[in-house]
Amino acid sequence: MKKKLALGMAIITALSLTACGGNSGSNGTTAAPGNTEAAEAGASAGGSNNLIVSWWGNQTRNERTQEALDLYSEQNPEVTFDGQFAEWADYWNKLATSSAGHSLPDVVQMDYKYLKQYVDNNLLVDLTPYIEDGTIDVSNVSENMLNSGKVGDGIYAISLGINAPALLYNKTLLDENGITVKDNMTMDEFMDLSREIYEKTGYKTNVAYNNGDNFIEYTVRSEGKVLFEEGKLGVDSADQLLPFFQIYEIGMNEGWHVDPSIFAERTIGSVEQEPLVYGSTPANMSWCAFYYSNQLTAMQKAAPEGMEIGMTTWPSDDPVVSNYLKPSQFFSITVDSKNPAEAAKVLDFFTNSEDCNNILLAERGVPISSLVAEAIAPKLDDMDQEVIRYINEVVTPNSSTLNPPAPDSSSEVYDLIDKLEEKLCYGEIDAAQAANELFEGGNKIMSGN
């Protein structure tokens, strides 16, 4: 554990050393040799130099990613891209449809919790050969961060950055009303804060409504449990799931949680439509949003003029046990790619090119290459520097080991959680019923019965 945190700290510290912004020596291009033989073999087998790259995200990410792909094409004129992006839910639905028809994009943005499922279903390419021959240069990447993309004996994903859970909040509103927010709040402190804000301002709380897959795991972690084990849930009883659902029950009963009806015409999980920054009155807005640290910039960009977004930790009965550092997202190459060798060069470009990362500017999290992190540090704005401070000073000293990737069938459990949460917030069931139904239904799903 200490070794993992130390390695994570080393990368983050490198990024914060703004006085050390020298050139890495690559002049923005990848120093590693290309896999020429593999590329020629792909071409002779009908491989294409038009690559489809797919990702989920906000408008800031979309613009920066497309600009980075355009730069790659400028430096490699024979390669063109079809960049495809979508909101979180739509993204995974489209990927599932594509995988069924074996028409997946060449490169896909992959999430940690879905990585094992895609590997187990033989949908991703093992990147080990491209790492071993230098096509993907990982000489400046920590072993722990590299291994975050490992399943079994293979490496199936390259992390695009380091981040951590983050409660984003309307700092302007709270400052104006003399309300302070502390890091590492307990659940009781968070609920007391929600009550205070509602009483003083009328603004309500959104506890990741129907977007709380990671937050339920966070609450379970506080009890020393994981949400998933092979073939079953990782909790011993429904009682260990109850605290998650009680937050919604108490919030709805006391009036400080947002009404679920406000999401009827919004895309849940969309930064631009998040109640923190989108709405007309305190009744349909929230003072906070449960996201990740790398999304601070996008949320600030989406905020109304004059609203400053602050950042703190998610609440937990044991914040140190609950909190963690994680790979923000990955890039993976799919088995449907017609030119995996060129796709591997693109992964190297995102990992090691200074020019590329001068465009991305840590939007997906702290770069995993220590040299790139150090090089782009002087170019980061105040928001990005705040992310560095948050990860370095708040989370790293107060966190624990990340859970293993979620096993197959977890997606169905997440869907069940959302349905139960919705029924609870509409008053159709209570927290105890929701916890019991999740315990019974979740175990049934995981066991395959």
C-alpha positions, 0 to 999 in steps of 0.5 A: 500500500505504501509503495503504491501511494509513494509511486503515485505521489512521485508522478503527481509531485513531478507535475507540480514542479512548475520550475522544472518545465524543461523539454523531455527531449522528444520535441513532442514526438514519440522517441520509441521505435515503431513496430514496422514489421507489424504495420507492414503485415497489417497493411498486407492483410488489408489493414486500414490507416483510417482509425476509429477512436471512441470515447465518452466525455464532456465538450472540453474533452471532445474538443481537446481529444479531436485536436490531439488526433488532428495533430497526430495526422499532421505528424503522420499524414498517412493516418486519418481518424474518425473520432466518435464520442458520446455521453457516458450511458450512450457510449456503453450502449453503443459499444455493447452493440458494436461488440455484438456485431464485431464492429468495435472501433480501433481504439476505445476509451475504457473504464476500470470497472468494465476492463475485466469484462471486456477482456473476459469476452475476448474483445481487447488486444493484449498490449504486451508485445507492443510494450516489449518491442518499444512501440508503446514506451512505458519507461517513464510510467510507474509499475503500479500505474502500468499494472492498473491495465493488467488482467491475468498475464496481459496488459489490455489498457494504458491509463490516460491519467490519475484521478480521485473521487471528488465532490464538486460544489458551488463555492461562491454560494457557500462563501456568500452564506458563511458556510464552510466545507471540510475535507474528509467529511463523515456521512453525518457531517455531510448530511448536516451540511446538506441541511444547513445549506438547504435551510440557508439558501434553498439549494438542495443536494444531489447524491449522484442520483442514478449516477452513483455506481462508484459511490455505493462502492465507496460507502461499502468500502468504509465497512471494509468490504468490496461490492463485488466478489466472483459469483456474488456480492462482497457484502455479508448482509443487506445491512451493509448496503443500507447506509447507501440507501438511507442517504436518499431516504433521509434526504427526500423525507427532510426535503434537502435532496433534489426531486428525481423529477428534475432529471426527466428531461436531462441526460444524467451524468452530463456535466453540462446538465448537472444540477450544480450548474444547470437549472433556474431556481434553487428548487431544481439545482444542487449545491454539489455533484459527485464526480472525479477530480479530472472533471473540475475543469469541465464543470467550471467551464459549464458553470454560470458566470460568477460561480466558482466551483470548489472541490472536496472529498466524497463523504464516508464513515471512514474516509481513509478506507473509502478514498482511493487513487485510480486510473481516470480512463484507459485507451484500449485496442479492440480485436476488431481493429484492422491495424492494431500496430498503428493503433498502438502508436496512437496509444504511445502518442497520448502517453509520451508526446508533449505536444499531444499533452499540451493540448489535453492539459491533464483533462483526463487526469495527471499524465502517467509519464513523469516526463510529460507531467513535468513538462506540461506543469507550467502550462496548466491553469489554476483549475488544473493546479487545484486538481494537482493540489487535491490529489497530492495533499488531500487524497494521497495521504488519506486513501487506500488500495483501489478495488479490483476491476468489477467482474462480469454481470456487474453492469446488471447489478448497477442497473438494479441499483439505479432502479431501486434508487429511483423507486426509493426517491419516488417513495415506492419503497423504503431504504430497508426494502431497497437494501434487501432487494439489492442483496437478494437480486444482486447475488442472484445476478452475480451467481448467474441464476 
